[in-house]
C-alpha cells in the first residue's frame, strides 16, 4: 500500500510521462493527437491505463483515454470506460474508438479516405501522421464520441 502512494501520480502527470517517454517522432505525434483530441472533446474526463492487470502483468499497451461512456454487458453489469483511446504501438500509433455498435461503420466510412492506415471496427492504426488525413481521423473521433453520447 505504501508503494502505491509513493508512486501515485495524477492522470495528467501519467499522460505527460507516457508521451514524453516515446521516442521521436512518435512523441511529437502523440502530443499533437492528444491536443487535437482535447479540442474535439473539450473538458472530457481523462484516463490513463498503464496496460497492466490487477496482478501487475502487462496485458496491453498503455492507453490515454478521453471521455466517458458506460459499457453494458449481456449479464446486466455495467462498467465506465473511455470513449477514445490513444496508444503507442511497436510500429506506430493506435486510436481506439470505443462503443460503436456497427463494427463495419469505421472501415466503410473512413477506411479509404484516411490514407495509409489499418481500420477495424474500433481501431485506426497507422505508422505516422504523415501517412493519414488528420481531418478524417478527427471526424472518426467526433463520430465515436457522438455515437456513445447517444447511448
Buried (B, 14 or more C-beta within 10 A) or exposed (E): EEEEEEEEEEEEEBBBEBBEEBEEEBBEBBBEBBEBBEEBBEEBBBBBBEEEEEEEEEEEBBBBBBBBBEEEEEEEEEEEBBBBBBBBBEEBBBBBBBBBEEEEBBBEBBBEBBBEBBBBEBBBBBBEBEEBBBEBBBBBBBBBBEBBEEE
